[in-house]
């Protein structure tokens, strides 16, 4: 439970930092790769083996290929999440990301044969209802009907894919490889893909690298690394089920992100959002009861 709570806290902090990026005119394309470099350095700090260990961190190892490849697409989802938090709202961005809970839950149910009790099923169903209520754009929203309105769909599909692959990595390799090794390999792939994007912008668009973007990336990288690490530790905890951990984690992030957006940024909540928060709280209680 401790790792689950820490995952919720660090993941929610990421949404808040994205909002501050907008307020301080931080360039996402510069800050996010630095964020991944920070994540990689944190991973190296905690690793018992250096990333230069050719036997461990090698493309001859299936876990490294899987982790590194997953990291390559992190930059796309992170950029979409940043844009959504800045242009639409923190609530919608958090909700879109956590709707992806469907993917790992279905994976755990069908492929890992994890049992879903009636109480847990009800809790998961309510969590999805709450996420839909909180994340739905108001008909009068200025972005309704624009291309930016597709951002939540991109985040939903990408986050679901990432969460499912994190579970696959945990299920297949945690007994063989330290969690910090896996997370480091993920962020190595993310950093490399991010640097390609930075190089493109520098060469083609002549975007100058600014100090504030580098500092912002470092501040983002600290909670980002531990959000992934804590989630994987929560998934690997003895007796923990994907169908329990992922919905609880995702609804918790949505709730805390909404609360922080209201307290810090004075985001307005409509009636659907308020009902969504109530349903989310109820779903957390049911998911918690199912584990007793």
C-alpha positions in Angstrom: 0.0 0.0 0.0 2.9 2.4 0.7 4.3 2.1 -2.8 0.8 2.6 -4.2 0.3 5.8 -2.2 3.8 7.1 -3.3 2.9 6.3 -6.9 -0.3 8.4 -6.7 1.5 11.3 -5.0 4.4 11.5 -7.5 2.1 11.0 -10.6 -0.2 13.8 -9.4 2.8 16.1 -8.9 3.7 15.6 -12.6 0.4 17.1 -13.7 0.9 20.1 -11.4 4.4 20.7 -12.8 3.0 20.5 -16.4 0.6 23.3 -15.5 3.5 25.4 -14.1 5.3 24.8 -17.4 2.6 26.8 -19.2 2.6 29.6 -16.6 6.3 30.1 -17.0 6.4 29.5 -20.8 8.6 26.4 -20.5 9.4 24.7 -23.8 8.1 21.1 -23.5 10.3 19.8 -26.3 13.4 21.0 -24.4 12.3 20.2 -20.8 10.9 16.7 -21.3 14.2 15.2 -22.7 16.1 16.7 -19.8 13.4 15.2 -17.6 14.3 11.8 -19.0 18.0 12.4 -18.6 17.3 13.2 -14.9 15.3 10.0 -14.6 18.2 8.0 -16.2 20.7 9.6 -13.8 18.5 8.8 -10.8 18.3 5.2 -12.0 22.1 5.0 -12.4 22.4 6.3 -8.8 20.3 3.6 -7.4 21.5 0.8 -9.7 23.8 -1.8 -8.3 25.2 -2.3 -11.8 26.4 0.5 -14.2 24.5 1.1 -17.4 27.8 0.5 -19.2 27.7 -3.1 -18.1 27.7 -4.8 -21.5 26.4 -8.1 -20.2 23.4 -6.7 -18.3 22.4 -3.6 -20.4 22.7 -5.3 -23.8 20.3 -5.7 -26.7 21.0 -9.5 -26.3 18.8 -9.4 -23.2 15.0 -9.6 -23.9 14.2 -7.4 -20.8 16.5 -4.6 -22.0 15.0 -4.7 -25.6 11.5 -4.6 -24.2 12.3 -1.8 -21.6 14.3 0.3 -24.1 11.6 0.0 -26.8 8.9 1.0 -24.4 10.9 4.1 -23.5 11.1 5.3 -27.1 7.4 6.1 -27.1 7.3 7.8 -23.7 8.2 11.1 -25.3 5.0 11.1 -27.4 2.7 10.5 -24.5 4.4 12.9 -22.2 4.2 15.7 -24.8 0.5 15.0 -25.2 0.0 15.0 -21.5 1.8 18.3 -21.1 -0.2 19.9 -23.9 -3.5 18.6 -22.5 -2.7 19.9 -19.0 -1.7 23.3 -20.4 -4.4 23.8 -23.1 -7.4 21.9 -21.7 -7.0 21.2 -17.9 -5.1 19.1 -15.4 -8.3 17.1 -14.7 -8.9 16.1 -18.3 -5.2 15.2 -18.8 -5.1 13.0 -15.7 -8.4 11.4 -16.6 -7.4 10.6 -20.1 -4.2 8.9 -18.9 -5.9 6.9 -16.2 -8.7 5.7 -18.5 -5.9 3.4 -19.8 -6.5 1.3 -16.8 -8.8 -0.8 -19.0 -5.8 -2.3 -20.8 -3.7 -3.7 -17.9 -6.9 -4.8 -16.1 -8.1 -6.8 -19.1 -4.6 -8.2 -19.6 -4.5 -9.3 -16.0 -7.9 -10.9 -16.2 -7.5 -12.7 -19.5 -3.9 -13.6 -19.7 -2.7 -13.8 -16.0 -6.0 -15.4 -14.9 -6.5 -12.9 -12.0 -9.8 -13.3 -10.3 -12.3 -10.4 -10.3 -14.8 -10.6 -7.4 -18.2 -9.0 -7.7 -17.2 -6.2 -5.3 -14.0 -5.6 -7.3 -15.9 -5.7 -10.6 -18.3 -3.1 -9.2 -15.4 -0.9 -8.0 -13.6 -1.1 -11.4 -16.9 -0.3 -13.2 -17.5 2.7 -11.0 -13.9 3.9 -11.5 -14.4 4.0 -15.2 -17.7 5.9 -14.8 -16.0 8.4 -12.6 -13.1 8.9 -15.0 -15.6 9.5 -17.9 -17.5 12.0 -15.8 -14.4 14.0 -14.7 -12.7 14.0 -18.1 -15.6 14.9 -20.4 -15.2 18.3 -22.1 -18.1 20.7 -21.6 -20.0 21.4 -24.9 -19.0 25.1 -24.6 -15.3 24.3 -24.1 -13.3 26.4 -26.7 -11.4 23.3 -27.8 -14.5 21.2 -28.4 -14.4 20.0 -32.0 -10.8 21.0 -32.6 -7.8 18.8 -33.2 -6.5 19.4 -29.7 -9.7 17.7 -28.5 -8.1 14.5 -29.8 -5.3 14.8 -27.2 -7.2 12.8 -24.5 -7.7 9.9 -27.0 -4.0 9.8 -27.8 -3.2 9.9 -24.1 -5.8 7.2 -23.3 -4.4 4.7 -25.9 -0.8 5.5 -25.2 -1.1 5.3 -21.4 -3.0 2.0 -21.7 -0.2 0.6 -23.8 2.5 1.8 -21.4 0.7 0.5 -18.3 0.1 -2.9 -19.8 3.8 -3.2 -20.8 4.9 -2.2 -17.3 2.9 -5.1 -16.0 4.4 -7.5 -18.6 7.9 -6.3 -17.6 7.1 -6.8 -13.9 5.5 -10.2 -14.5 8.3 -11.6 -16.8 11.5 -10.1 -15.5 11.3 -8.9 -11.9 12.6 -12.2 -10.5 15.7 -11.9 -12.7 16.4 -8.2 -12.9 16.4 -5.4 -10.3 13.5 -2.8 -10.7 16.0 0.1 -11.0 17.6 -1.7 -14.0 14.3 -2.0 -15.9 13.3 1.6 -15.1 16.7 2.9 -16.1 16.5 1.1 -19.5 13.0 2.6 -20.1 14.3 6.1 -19.5 17.4 5.5 -21.6 15.1 4.9 -24.6 12.9 7.9 -23.7 16.0 10.1 -23.4 17.4 9.1 -26.8 14.0 9.6 -28.6 13.7 13.0 -26.8 17.2 14.1 -27.9 16.3 13.3 -31.5 13.3 15.6 -31.2 15.5 18.4 -29.6 18.1 18.0 -32.4 15.4 18.3 -35.0 14.0 21.5 -33.5 17.4 23.0 -33.1 18.5 22.2 -36.7 15.3 22.8 -38.6 13.6 25.5 -36.4 16.6 27.1 -34.8 15.0 26.9 -31.3 17.6 28.1 -28.8 18.2 26.0 -25.7 17.2 28.0 -22.6 18.4 27.5 -19.0 14.9 27.7 -17.6 13.8 24.7 -19.8 16.7 22.6 -18.5 15.9 23.4 -14.8 12.2 22.6 -15.4 13.2 19.3 -16.9 15.2 18.4 -13.8 12.3 19.3 -11.5 10.0 17.1 -13.6 12.3 14.2 -13.8 12.5 13.5 -10.1 8.8 12.7 -9.5 8.6 11.1 -13.0 11.2 8.5 -12.2 9.7 7.5 -8.9 6.2 7.4 -10.2 7.2 4.5 -12.5 9.4 2.9 -9.9 6.8 3.0 -7.2 4.1 1.7 -9.5 6.2 -1.3 -10.6 7.1 -2.1 -6.9 3.3 -1.9 -6.1 2.5 -4.3 -8.9 5.2 -6.7 -7.7 4.2 -6.7 -4.1 3.3 -10.2 -2.9 -0.3 -10.9 -3.5 -1.0 -7.7 -5.4 -3.3 -8.1 -8.4 -3.2 -5.9 -11.5 -7.0 -5.7 -11.4 -6.7 -4.2 -7.9 -3.5 -2.1 -8.1 -4.1 -0.3 -11.4 -7.7 0.9 -10.8 -6.8 2.1 -7.3 -3.7 3.8 -8.5 -5.4 5.5 -11.5 -8.5 6.7 -9.6 -6.3 8.0 -6.8 -4.2 10.0 -9.3 -7.4 11.5 -10.9 -8.8 12.5 -7.5 -5.6 14.0 -6.2 -4.9 15.8 -9.5 -8.4 17.3 -9.5 -8.0 18.4 -5.9 -4.6 20.0 -6.6 -5.9 21.8 -9.7 -8.7 23.3 -7.7 -6.6 24.4 -4.7 -3.5 25.6 -6.7 -4.9 26.8 -10.0 -8.5 27.5 -9.1 -9.9 25.3 -11.9 -13.7 25.3 -11.8 -15.5 22.0 -11.4 -18.8 21.5 -13.1 -21.6 19.2 -11.7 -20.4 16.2 -13.8 -16.9 16.6 -12.3 -18.3 16.8 -8.8 -20.3 13.6 -9.3 -17.3 12.0 -10.9 -15.3 12.7 -7.7 -18.0 11.2 -5.5 -18.2 8.1 -7.7 -14.4 7.8 -7.7 -14.3 7.9 -3.9 -16.9 5.2 -3.8 -15.0 3.0 -6.3 -11.8 3.3 -4.1 -13.7 2.1 -1.1 -15.1 -0.9 -3.0 -11.7 -1.8 -4.5 -10.2 -1.5 -1.1 -12.9 -3.8 0.5 -12.3 -6.4 -2.2 -8.7 -6.9 -1.0 -9.8 -7.7 2.6 
